[in-house]
Structures are given as C-alpha cells and as structure tokens.
Amino acid sequence: MSALLEVENLRVEIATRDGVAPVIDDLSFTLDEGETMSFVGESGCGKSMTALAIMGLLPEKVGRVASGKILFNAEDLTQADDVRMREIRGNDISMIFQEPMTSLNPVYTIGEQIAEVLRRHQNLSTQQAWAKATELLDAVRIPNPKARVNDYPHQMSGGQRQRVMIAIALACEPKILIADEPTTALDVTVQAQIFDLLRDLGRDTGTAIILITHDMGAVAEMAERMIVMYAGRKAEEGPVDQVIDHPRHPYTKGLISCVPHLMATLTDERPELTEVRGIVPSLKEFGRDACLFASRCDSVTDKCRTHRPEEVEFKNKQRSACWFAESI
C-alpha cells in the first residue's frame, strides 16, 4: 500500500539579493495514515518551508518548487492549479501556523472563522456551521463554548487562541495536519496541554500529523518518526527512540545534548549541557557540494568540506547523511 504523502527529491528555490538559493535541497520522505512525524532543527533549516511547499503556499514571485514531486494519495500537488489546491487546503490537508494572533482575523468572531471553513468545504448552512463550530470549541477543551464562540481573538488567551487554530484546522477532519511550532510563546503548562490535545485528536480522528519544532523534548513526547533538517537538507531520519538513543549525525547528537532529560536517558550521571557552536550558514551557502554542517562539526575532515555526504541507511530504518555515520 502506498503512503498517504510521498515527497520525492523536492527542491524549493527562493530568489534573494545574492541570487537563487535552494532552501529545500533534494528532500524525500513518506507519511503514512495516522502516523505522527516530526521535523526538527534550528530556525532557518527549512522545516516551515517544507510545510509551505506541501500546502502550495510558497511566497509568490519569490519561491517555487524547482523539481521533485509531492504526492498526496498519488496526486502530484506540484502540478495542481490554484483551484485544486484551494479544495485540498483546509479540507484534506490543514496547517496550524506559528502565531495564532496574526493568523486569526481580529474583526471576526471565533465562531465566524471556524464556520467559514465548514461552509466552504462541507457545504453546511450558516446554522449548521455555527453549531459545528461550537462542538469543535468543546472538542479542543475551551470552557463554555456556547458563549466563547461569540468572542473575538483579543478576548482569548494565547493558549485559547492556539486551540481555536487547532479547531479550524480539524474542522473538516483532514487526512494530514501540519502543526508548525504550535506552542510558540506559550508557557510550559499550556504547551503540555496543547501537545496532549494534538495527541488525543490524532488518535481519535486517525489524522496523520507533521509536527514542526526545534524542541527535541517535544519530538520525544509526540512523534513516532523524526527527520532532522539542516540547511535545507535532511541530515537524519528514523524512529524517534532509535534516533535519540543512537544518533547517527553530529548535528542530531548536538541537538539532543541540549536537552537535559534526553541526556539523562543515555547516562546515569548528571549530564553536562553543551551547545552546538556556530550558526546555520547563510542562504548563499545552501546547495554547495559539501557538508554544510562542516564548519560546526568537531569531526570535520577535508572530504566533508569538498563532497556532499551520501545518505546511509541502517537496518533499524535510520538514515544519516554523514560520511562517518557508521562509526558515530
């Protein structure tokens, strides 16, 4: 049986002042029905751009899919026109964006914004859509939904606005839900509640979830499989427990070393926190025929600086794009 989503050799280019840069470079992965997968990496590594490419929301006149395929139920979305993508967005594939305050329209009530999706894709009447909007607010655990459905975004807390975004995304029971940093700017308690909500909804509805985050702790808690992105490329992929217990890429190892409770699983001693030195290279460096992590790696060799690492696959379904993956 084919996967629900198959991305094959995807290359996304962005026009910059310094020329065209490949912000996504030869990315391939699959997503099965009901699976929760996570993209992890620092800001600027290509996580959100991958999501925007899937949704057909790349910046107009600046971004484009240069090559590759995005197959949803065997349909290549890179060939779909705007009309077809509007049918898919919000109905079959939904996305929770990073900042709910800028994603929600401040002049419409919460109920109106949820109902709009239902009228557009489910052909419900205004009364039916409003009743369903109230049910969805209850499903995402907003107290007193019959009253809160009439509230405006500014009348809700950050956590409640994020729950509204989840309700909008799940209104049409999509096959895929993309959650892009769904707990940004929320306190730790609310973050835990949002992750619990996503996990429960994914289990109850059978929706496949793509979680985009830079938080390795969230990945360990939420996902079954993970992809580590670096400078637009896939650095490592595999089952979450396998990758965390035995990372095969220096970048993955560095990310894990920044999370105390993950380090504690690897040793009985009190872990010493470290950092991944340096920063993600600039866009003009993307696409070079070399390991783009070389300038930050403690195990770098001349070969790393001049040749792009080939992806190595292991028996436990891990994949790593590192010249020394087998010895790490």
SETI-420648 format. One record per residue (C-alpha): residue number from 1; residue in one letter; x, y, z. Coordinates in pm, whole numbers. Each point is the difference from the previous one (the first is absolute). Example, Ala and Ser with C-alpha at 12.3 -4.5 7.8 and 13.67 -1.06 7.14 Angstrom:
<sites>
SITE seq type     px     py     pz
SITE   1    A   1230   -450    780
SITE   2    S    137    344    -66
</sites>
This chain:
<sites>
SITE seq type     px     py     pz
SITE   1    M      0      0      0
SITE   2    S    136    343    -94
SITE   3    A     56    269    261
SITE   4    L   -252    279     59
SITE   5    L    265    261    -84
SITE   6    E    316    -59   -203
SITE   7    V    255    274    -56
SITE   8    E    258    -90   -262
SITE   9    N    324    192    -61
SITE  10    L   -164    333     83
SITE  11    R    195    314    -80
SITE  12    V   -144    339     95
SITE  13    E    176    317   -113
SITE  14    I    -30    354    133
SITE  15    A    116    312   -184
SITE  16    T    229    216    215
SITE  17    R    219    305    -55
SITE  18    D    296   -234    -39
SITE  19    G   -178   -219   -256
SITE  20    V   -218   -310     13
SITE  21    A     50   -224    304
SITE  22    P   -127   -359     51
SITE  23    V   -171     28    341
SITE  24    I   -111   -365    -38
SITE  25    D    257   -220   -169
SITE  26    D    -84   -352   -123
SITE  27    L   -239    -89    284
SITE  28    S   -182   -335     -2
SITE  29    F   -228   -155    264
SITE  30    T   -334   -176     43
SITE  31    L   -288     35    245
SITE  32    D   -245   -282     73
SITE  33    E   -362     27    107
SITE  34    G    -34     75    372
SITE  35    E    375     46     47
SITE  36    T    154    283    201
SITE  37    M    329    119   -147
SITE  38    S    215    291    107
SITE  39    F    235    238   -178
SITE  40    V    262    137    236
SITE  41    G    286    245    -38
SITE  42    E    103    357     67
SITE  43    S   -172    300   -152
SITE  44    G     92     38   -365
SITE  45    C     50   -371    -68
SITE  46    G   -300    -37   -233
SITE  47    K   -268   -151    224
SITE  48    S   -272    259    -58
SITE  49    M     93     38   -367
SITE  50    T    -65   -373    -46
SITE  51    A   -347     47    149
SITE  52    L    -74    300   -222
SITE  53    A    106   -198   -307
SITE  54    I   -242   -281     93
SITE  55    M   -280    252     54
SITE  56    G     74    187   -322
SITE  57    L     62    319    197
SITE  58    L    352     93   -107
SITE  59    P     52    378    -31
SITE  60    E   -125    117   -340
SITE  61    K    259    113   -254
SITE  62    V    278    -85    247
SITE  63    G    -33   -370     80
SITE  64    R    -61   -297   -227
SITE  65    V     24   -377    -13
SITE  66    A    293    -41   -238
SITE  67    S    -17   -380    -23
SITE  68    G   -134   -310    171
SITE  69    K   -346   -128     87
SITE  70    I   -246     37    287
SITE  71    L   -240   -292    -31
SITE  72    F   -317     10    209
SITE  73    N   -202   -318    -54
SITE  74    A    208    -43   -319
SITE  75    E    -98    349   -128
SITE  76    D    297    227    -71
SITE  77    L    -76    327    178
SITE  78    T    283    179   -181
SITE  79    Q   -212    -29   -316
SITE  80    A   -331    104    160
SITE  81    D   -145    340    -92
SITE  82    D   -123    262    250
SITE  83    V   -360   -121    -15
SITE  84    R     99   -356     85
SITE  85    M    232    112    282
SITE  86    R   -279    206    155
SITE  87    E   -213   -315      3
SITE  88    I    275   -192    179
SITE  89    R    116    269    248
SITE  90    G   -208     -3    315
SITE  91    N   -191   -306   -112
SITE  92    D    248   -284    -65
SITE  93    I    316    169    128
SITE  94    S    -14    263    275
SITE  95    M    266    205    172
SITE  96    I     34    164    340
SITE  97    F    223    304    -45
SITE  98    Q    257    123    251
SITE  99    E   -170    311    137
SITE 100    P   -377    -22     54
SITE 101    M    -44    372     67
SITE 102    T    119     86   -350
SITE 103    S   -179   -297   -160
SITE 104    L   -344     82    139
SITE 105    N   -195    293   -143
SITE 106    P    -51    255    281
SITE 107    V   -329    139   -142
SITE 108    Y   -188   -331    -15
SITE 109    T   -118   -212    290
SITE 110    I    151   -338     69
SITE 111    G   -322   -170   -106
SITE 112    E    -10    182   -333
SITE 113    Q    356   -104    -83
SITE 114    I    -61   -367     77
SITE 115    A   -336      3   -180
SITE 116    E    157    148   -315
SITE 117    V    211   -314    -49
SITE 118    L   -301   -225     46
SITE 119    R   -216    196   -245
SITE 120    R    278      7   -258
SITE 121    H     95   -368      6
SITE 122    Q   -297   -182    154
SITE 123    N   -284    202   -156
SITE 124    L   -169     44    337
SITE 125    S   -263    266     60
SITE 126    T     85    294    226
SITE 127    Q   -195   -155    287
SITE 128    Q    159   -342    -45
SITE 129    A    351    148    -27
SITE 130    W    -51    208    314
SITE 131    A   -121   -304    197
SITE 132    K    302   -199   -124
SITE 133    A    233    286     98
SITE 134    T   -134    -20    356
SITE 135    E     59   -377      3
SITE 136    L    358     51   -120
SITE 137    L     74    252    275
SITE 138    D   -122   -258    249
SITE 139    A    217   -267   -167
SITE 140    V    312    213     46
SITE 141    R    -94     52    367
SITE 142    I    -93    367      6
SITE 143    P   -231     56    300
SITE 144    N   -356    123    -61
SITE 145    P     20    -37   -381
SITE 146    K   -356    128    -61
SITE 147    A    102    339    135
SITE 148    R    362      9   -118
SITE 149    V   -102    -67   -361
SITE 150    N   -110    367     -8
SITE 151    D    334    132    129
SITE 152    Y    258    181   -209
SITE 153    P    365   -116     -6
SITE 154    H    117    280    233
SITE 155    Q   -239   -127    268
SITE 156    M    183   -331     25
SITE 157    S    333    -99    151
SITE 158    G    291   -123   -212
SITE 159    G    -74   -361     85
SITE 160    Q   -369     39    -84
SITE 161    R     81    165   -334
SITE 162    Q    227   -293    -83
SITE 163    R   -286   -238     83
SITE 164    V   -222    199   -237
SITE 165    M    262    -44   -274
SITE 166    I     -6   -374     67
SITE 167    A   -380      0    -20
SITE 168    I     13    179   -338
SITE 169    A    263   -243   -128
SITE 170    L   -201   -305    108
SITE 171    A   -342    132   -101
SITE 172    C    -18   -210   -319
SITE 173    E    175   -305    150
SITE 174    P    308     26   -224
SITE 175    K    214   -298    -87
SITE 176    I    317    198     82
SITE 177    L     53    267    266
SITE 178    I    318    208    -13
SITE 179    A     78    165    335
SITE 180    D    269    265    -45
SITE 181    E    147     86    342
SITE 182    P   -348    -28    159
SITE 183    T    120    105    347
SITE 184    T    207    308    -89
SITE 185    A    -18    269    274
SITE 186    L   -212   -221    228
SITE 187    D    103    -85    355
SITE 188    V    109   -352     88
SITE 189    T   -332   -108    151
SITE 190    V   -199    112   -303
SITE 191    Q    255   -162   -232
SITE 192    A    -60   -335    170
SITE 193    Q   -376     46    -36
SITE 194    I     29     77   -372
SITE 195    F    217   -306    -61
SITE 196    D   -245   -218    195
SITE 197    L   -284    141   -209
SITE 198    L    177    -67   -330
SITE 199    R     88   -353    106
SITE 200    D   -357    -79    105
SITE 201    L   -154    152   -314
SITE 202    G    242   -186   -225
SITE 203    R    -86   -327    170
SITE 204    D   -377     62     -3
SITE 205    T    -27    125   -360
SITE 206    G    276   -203   -168
SITE 207    T    153    319   -138
SITE 208    A    369    -20    -94
SITE 209    I    200    277    169
SITE 210    I    316    178   -111
SITE 211    L    145    184    301
SITE 212    I    251    273    -80
SITE 213    T    214    105    294
SITE 214    H    350     78    124
SITE 215    D    -79   -169    334
SITE 216    M    146   -350     22
SITE 217    G   -195    -58    321
SITE 218    A   -328     57   -184
SITE 219    V    111   -242   -271
SITE 220    A     74   -271    256
SITE 221    E   -344     51    154
SITE 222    M   -213     30   -314
SITE 223    A    146   -172   -305
SITE 224    E     59   -355   -120
SITE 225    R    249     96   -272
SITE 226    M    218    306    -46
SITE 227    I    196    183   -268
SITE 228    V    287    227    100
SITE 229    M     42    289   -243
SITE 230    Y    310    208    -47
SITE 231    A     56    277   -256
SITE 232    G   -282   -124   -221
SITE 233    R    116   -361      1
SITE 234    K   -100   -311    188
SITE 235    A    278    -79    245
SITE 236    E   -161   -302    166
SITE 237    E   -324   -198      3
SITE 238    G   -134   -289    202
SITE 239    P   -222   -124    283
SITE 240    V     13    251    286
SITE 241    D    120   -245    265
SITE 242    Q    276   -130   -227
SITE 243    V    123    347    -97
SITE 244    I      1    129    358
SITE 245    D    172   -310    140
SITE 246    H    259    -17   -278
SITE 247    P     24    312   -219
SITE 248    R    195    -60   -320
SITE 249    H     71    363    -89
SITE 250    P    211    251    200
SITE 251    Y   -273    263    -36
SITE 252    T   -266   -230    146
SITE 253    K    235    -90    282
SITE 254    G     53    370     70
SITE 255    L   -372     73     12
SITE 256    I    -60   -285    245
SITE 257    S    285    117    223
SITE 258    C   -187    329     52
SITE 259    V   -296   -176    170
SITE 260    P     72   -110    362
SITE 261    H   -265   -271     34
SITE 262    L     96   -159   -334
SITE 263    M    366    -10    102
SITE 264    A   -103   -165    326
SITE 265    T   -132   -299   -196
SITE 266    L    345    -59   -148
SITE 267    T    199      8    323
SITE 268    D    -56    -53    373
SITE 269    E    216    300     85
SITE 270    R   -121    360     18
SITE 271    P     39    121   -360
SITE 272    E    207    303    -87
SITE 273    L   -188    225   -239
SITE 274    T    179    102   -316
SITE 275    E    -87    211   -301
SITE 276    V     35    -40   -375
SITE 277    R    259    265    -71
SITE 278    G    -38    237   -291
SITE 279    I   -313     80   -199
SITE 280    V   -188   -129   -304
SITE 281    P    178    116   -318
SITE 282    S   -147    283   -206
SITE 283    L   -227    -76   -296
SITE 284    K    279     69   -248
SITE 285    E    180   -305    144
SITE 286    F   -297   -232    -54
SITE 287    G     38   -251   -281
SITE 288    R    380    -23     10
SITE 289    D    156   -337    -80
SITE 290    A    125    -52    354
SITE 291    C   -125    -79    349
SITE 292    L   -162    325    110
SITE 293    F     48    -96    365
SITE 294    A    379    -24    -45
SITE 295    S     79    341    155
SITE 296    R   -175   -101    324
SITE 297    C    110   -364     23
SITE 298    D    278   -121    230
SITE 299    S     69   -301   -226
SITE 300    V     36    191   -327
SITE 301    T    249   -115   -264
SITE 302    D    106    138   -339
SITE 303    K   -244   -238   -169
SITE 304    C   -289    160    192
SITE 305    R     93    343   -135
SITE 306    T     11   -109   -364
SITE 307    H   -253   -284    -44
SITE 308    R   -366    -26     88
SITE 309    P    -59   -300    232
SITE 310    E   -198   -290   -139
SITE 311    E   -297   -125    199
SITE 312    V     69   -325    184
SITE 313    E   -288   -231     97
SITE 314    F     18   -230    302
SITE 315    K   -193   -317     84
SITE 316    N   -206    179    268
SITE 317    K   -143    234   -269
SITE 318    Q    226    289     95
SITE 319    R    154    210   -276
SITE 320    S    286    244     41
SITE 321    A    176    235   -243
SITE 322    C    344     -6    159
SITE 323    W    328   -145   -128
SITE 324    F     58   -154    344
SITE 325    A   -353   -114     83
SITE 326    E    103   -364     47
SITE 327    S    264     87    257
SITE 328    I   -196    255    206
</sites>
